[in-house]
Amino acid sequence: MANFDPGTAAATIGSGLLSFPVTHFRSDFSVNEEAFRQHCDFMLGQAISGIFPAGGTGEFFSLTPDEVEQIVRAAVGVTAGRVPVIAGCGYGTAIAVDLAQRAERAGADALLLLPAYLVNAKQEGLAARVEAVCKATSLGVIVYNRDNAILKADTLARLCERNPNLVGFKDGVGDIELMMRIYTRLGDRLTYIGGLPTAETFAPAYLEMGVTTYSSAIYNFMPEWALRFYKAVRERDQARILAGLRDFVMPYLAIRNGGTGYAVSIVKAGLNAIGRPAGPVRTPLTDLLPAEQEALERLIVANRAALA
């Protein structure tokens, strides 16, 4: 049973920093639930406002439905009502509905609806998929606007009128005009979440558009740094923001951009660097090369020392 109703979950999510825990795998690529539980407990040791198990950083795209349910249930157990647990769901409408209902049974508080797999559709079709998930559960639903699932402002407004449990909008597009159309149209009807990787890069600009929070993958391995950067963003402390971007985020992006599909791989590499390994990424993703791992370790050491 959920610990947060949709409205309370949305308000809580919008009040602070969010993060997506990676999913831990053994060397044979099986889910390591105990290690995942320990990592969730580690993440909850700092003041975040919600966790997203089985999200993009958690390799949702490589998990079976049973594994998604397993991961969500584990996160719910560790979290124990401290913050909202927002479960990933996606793929085609039938699978998304099934995953939504599994998440509700597992005790999740809300859902992040990711795009469908390898299909492009008209606004009517995208809206029907979102509405089917909303109608299938009492949980709050956050739509992830990206790739082949980009909702326009009018479509989103109609969905909000018909579905009270549609409570959030996560932007992964970077279309400023679209974001402003949505925010001016819907205002505080929704909680807005920054979802462009790496979110810290875009957070200062997005705050001015009503996006009060974002999901930090960096939080997985540098929680103190991530929280300090978020605080600087919310306080509009330009000097601290620019220092964080210059000293860590931009060099981090240079490593991430060195290989295709590294957005998740580099997070697991970061956990390796701090002595909290999460296992390999599942194919088709690949792990960082040794030289890239070493460069990341040097970057993390330098920036962790700066926090002391």
N, C-alpha and C positions, 0 to 999 in steps of 0.2 A: 504494500500500500504506500502511495506517495506521501511524503512528509510536507510537501509544499503544494498548495493549489495553484492553478495556472497564473493567476494574478500575482500572488506572492512570489512564486518562482521567478517570474519576469522581473519584478522589482528588485529582487535580491541579485539576480544575474547582472542587472544594469548598474549595480552599486559599486562594483569593484572589478579586479582583474580575474580573468578566467583562464583555464588551461585544459589541454587535451592530454591525458596520460598516454604514453606509448603502450603498446601491448607487448608483453614479454613473451619471448619464444625460447625454447630450448634449442640445442644445436641441430636437432632433427626437425625443427620448425613447429613442433607441437606447442600449444599454449602452456605457459608456466604460470598458473594461476596464483600460486603462493608468492612468487616474485612480484607479480602485478599487484597483489594486495599490499605487499610491503611498500611498493612504490607509491600507491595511492595514499598510504598513511604518511609517507615522507612528504608528499605534496600538500597534504592537509595540515602539516606542521606550520605553515605560513598562512597569512590572511588572504586567501582567495575567496571568491564569491560563487564559485561553481566549478564542477569538473565534468568533462565530456568523454566518458568511456566509449570506446569503439567509434571514435570520430576519425577524421582524416589522418591526424598524427598517430592515431591508434591502429592504422592500417585496416580500417573498416572494409575497404575494397578487397582485402585478401582473407577476410574472416567468413566462415560459414554462418548461417543463421543460428545454429546451436552455439557456436563460439561467441557470437555477439551477445546472445542471452547470458552465457556463462560470464563474460566479462562485465556486463552491466550488473548482474546479480552480485558479483564480487565487489564491484565499486560501491554498490548500495550498502553492502554489509560493512565495509570499512568506514564509509562516510557516516553512517548511523545518524542521518538527519542533520549533520552539522552545516552542510551547504546543499543546494540542489544538485542532483545528478541528472545530467542531460544525455540521453542515450542517442547514439547514431542510428538512423534508419534510412533506407533508400532502395535503389534498384527500381524495377517495375512496380506498378501500383499494388498488385497482389502481394508481392514480397514485402513492400514497404508497410502495408497494412499489417501483415503478419508480424513483422519486426516491431511495429508500434505496440501491438497487443502483447507480445512477449516482454517488451520493456516495461509495460504497465504491470504485468504479473510479477516481474522481477523487482518491482518497487521503485522504478525510476520516477523522477519528478517532472520531466519534460523530455521532448524529442527534438533532435536536429535532423531535419529532412534534407538529405543530400540529393543531388540530381539523379535522374534515371540513367541507365547504362546505354550509351551509344545510340541514343535516338534524339532527333530534333522534332519539336512539336509546336503547334500553334498555341496561342495564349489560352484558348478554351481547353485544350488537352492538359496543359500544365496546371491550370486551375482545378480541373477535375481530379487530378492526382493529389494535389494538396488537400482538397476538400475531402476526398476519400479517407485520407489519413486522419484528418481532424475529426471526422464523424466516427472513426473506428475506435477512438480512445477519449478518455476524459482528461488526459495529460495536456499540458501546454505544448504547443508546436512552434518551433522556430524554423522558418524556411531559409535555406542557404541559396542565395541568389548568385549563381556562377555557371560557367560553361554552357551547357545545353538546357539550363533551367532558369532562364532570366525572366522574372515576372516584371511587367510594366506597372506603373503606378495605378492605373485604372483597374487592372486585374487584381492587384493586391488589395485595393480599397474594397472591391466587391467581396473578396474572400473574407476580409475583416468584418464586413457587415453580416455575413452569414455564419461565421465561425468564431464564437467568442473565445475559444481556446487557441486561436492563432494569435500568439502573444509576442513573437519576435521575428526580426529580420536580420539576417547575417549577410553582409555584402562581401562577395568575393570577386567582384567585377572591376571596380575602380572607375566606373563611369560616374563622374561627379554630377553631371546634369541629371542623370537618372536618380542618384541618391538624393539630390535636393528636391526633385519632383516628388519622390516618395515621402520625404520628411515634411515638406510643406503641406502635402495632402493629408498625411495621417498623424503628424505630430506625436504626442505621447500615447497614442493608441497602441504603439508597439515599442518594445525595447530593441535598440539598434546595436549590433555587434560588428566590430571590424573583423573581416575574415580574409584579408589579402595576406599571402605569405611574403615575407615575414612581417607580422602585424605591426611591430614596433616602428617600422619604416614609415608607415602611413598614419599612425595614431594621432600625431599633432594636428594634421589637416582634418582628419575625420572627426575629432572632437568638436570642431567648429560647425559641423553638420549634424550635431545631435547624437553622435555615436560615442556614448559615454564609456564603453568598455570594448575590449578585444580579447581574443584568445591567444595567449602567449605560449608558443611551443618551447621557447627558451626557458620558460619557468621550469620545465622538466629537470634541467640540470643546473640552472643558476637562478633559483627562486628569489634570493635576496636582491640580486641585480634586477630581475624582472619587476619586482615590486617597487624598487626605487625608481626605475624608469617610468613605470605607470604613475607613480606619485608626481614625478616631474611633469608628465603630460597633463594630469588633472590640474596641477597648479600653474600650468603654462610657464614653467621655468625654462625659458629658451636656452640658457647657458648649459643647464644640466642635460637637456634633451639633445642638444648638438654634441655635447661631449660624449654621451652614450652612443649616439649614431656614429660619430667619428671613430671612437676607440674600440667599439665592439660590433655594432650592427653591420656597418659597411664591410669590415674585414670578414665577418661571418658570412655575409652574402657572397663575397668573392669566393669563399670556399664552397658554399652551397651551389653556386652557379657553375662550378667546375665540372659537374657531372649531371646528366639528365636524371630526374627523379630523386634528387638528393634532399628534398624538403623534409622527408621523414628520416632518411638515412643519417643526416647530420645531427638530428636530435638524439638518436641512439648512440652516435659517436660521442656526443657530449656527455651522455651518461657513462660511457666507457671511460671518458677522460676524468670523471670525478670518482671513479671506483664503484659505480653502481650499475653494472652492465645489465642490459635488457635483452641480450641475445641479438641474433641477426635480423635483418628485414627479410620478409618473404619475397620471393620472385613474383613478378618481374623486376622488382626493385633490387638494387645492389648496394652493398656497404661501401663506405669511403675507402679509398686506397690508403696504404700506410702513410705516405707522405702527407695526404690530406688530413688524416687522423692526427698526425704529429703537429701540423700547423694549427689545427683546432685546439689541441691541448695547450700549445703555447699561448694562444689567444685567451683561453679560459683562465689559465694561471695568472696572466698579467691583469686581467680584469677582476678576478677574485681578490688578488692582492690589493687592488685599488679600493676595495670595499672595507678592508681591515682598518 
